[in-house]
């Protein structure tokens, strides 16, 4: 399923492919309300019919149980329960097997529709009035809206093995460079997942760095362009405003690969340190992204290395 998607992960087309699935719910009058969700194809290993599920003892709410798939034991998440849905008598009979952050997990869904290739420009951030930390984007189709779910947050909170490392384990690196030296350095962090972005920014701020947050690549590029304008006005070096960029790959409006391309084709920014921090950081993708202009690649469970990498990339050489 991932062969065609590899093309998108190695290019700057600013496109993605999503798998659309449904988890419908029942309202107070017993009427069915169709609900459409999406996940990046790059995270999908396969889609299977519901096999026999083995229940787990003292499992967390939302963890349905386990299955054995080709000799591998996989945790199954009841997504309807996680999302707080009343599904009535409707039965989930499909499992979407996801792979990211070096983790394989299955999510129960009622049906899987099809795959769509769309531009990130057509993926809108959730509006403030209907914001949910479990949703990172809205895709407006002709007759419905598809909600793109933040599986990093959903799975990370349910499965200990995928959760981000505790901050206490990370801040022990703070002695590598004086915190006062870090305060003069500003890092721009672009990630549409509030869960991931907050973790990154907390670590960097705890180490002493000044941090600017951007909820997607378009917001990050606007910030960058504004700083370029200020540099031209006052004759300062861009790195005195922003010392480094850390970007996710999957983001509404402008994705991380397109943002990397924009940065590297801007003469002022050719030497600006840029790191990609993504759950899709396989060895093949790392090689592709480095060839597109990234200086360093980190996977999302790799927070313990974050401060060290930023120290090295922003140090005066």
HELIX and SHEET records of a PDB file:
HELIX    1   1 UNK A    3  UNK A    9  1                                   7    
HELIX    2   2 UNK A   41  UNK A   43  5                                   3    
HELIX    3   3 UNK A   79  UNK A   82  1                                   4    
HELIX    4   4 UNK A  120  UNK A  122  5                                   3    
HELIX    5   5 UNK A  128  UNK A  130  5                                   3    
HELIX    6   6 UNK A  151  UNK A  158  1                                   8    
HELIX    7   7 UNK A  160  UNK A  162  5                                   3    
HELIX    8   8 UNK A  167  UNK A  170  1                                   4    
HELIX    9   9 UNK A  171  UNK A  176  5                                   6    
HELIX   10  10 UNK A  179  UNK A  183  1                                   5    
HELIX   11  11 UNK A  194  UNK A  207  1                                  14    
HELIX   12  12 UNK A  217  UNK A  234  1                                  18    
HELIX   13  13 UNK A  238  UNK A  240  5                                   3    
HELIX   14  14 UNK A  256  UNK A  264  1                                   9    
HELIX   15  15 UNK A  267  UNK A  269  5                                   3    
HELIX   16  16 UNK A  283  UNK A  291  1                                   9    
HELIX   17  17 UNK A  303  UNK A  305  5                                   3    
HELIX   18  18 UNK A  306  UNK A  314  1                                   9    
SHEET    1   A 6 UNK A 111  UNK A 119  0                                        
SHEET    2   A 6 UNK A  15  UNK A  22 -1                                        
SHEET    3   A 6 UNK A  36  UNK A  40 -1                                        
SHEET    4   A 6 UNK A 145  UNK A 149  1                                        
SHEET    5   A 6 UNK A 135  UNK A 140 -1                                        
SHEET    6   A 6 UNK A 123  UNK A 124 -1                                        
SHEET    1   B 2 UNK A  25  UNK A  26  0                                        
SHEET    2   B 2 UNK A  32  UNK A  33 -1                                        
SHEET    1   C 5 UNK A  44  UNK A  49  0                                        
SHEET    2   C 5 UNK A  94  UNK A 100 -1                                        
SHEET    3   C 5 UNK A 103  UNK A 109 -1                                        
SHEET    4   C 5 UNK A  72  UNK A  78  1                                        
SHEET    5   C 5 UNK A  63  UNK A  69 -1                                        
SHEET    1   D 5 UNK A 210  UNK A 214  0                                        
SHEET    2   D 5 UNK A 186  UNK A 190  1                                        
SHEET    3   D 5 UNK A 244  UNK A 247  1                                        
SHEET    4   D 5 UNK A 273  UNK A 278  1                                        
SHEET    5   D 5 UNK A 296  UNK A 299  1                                        
END                                                                             
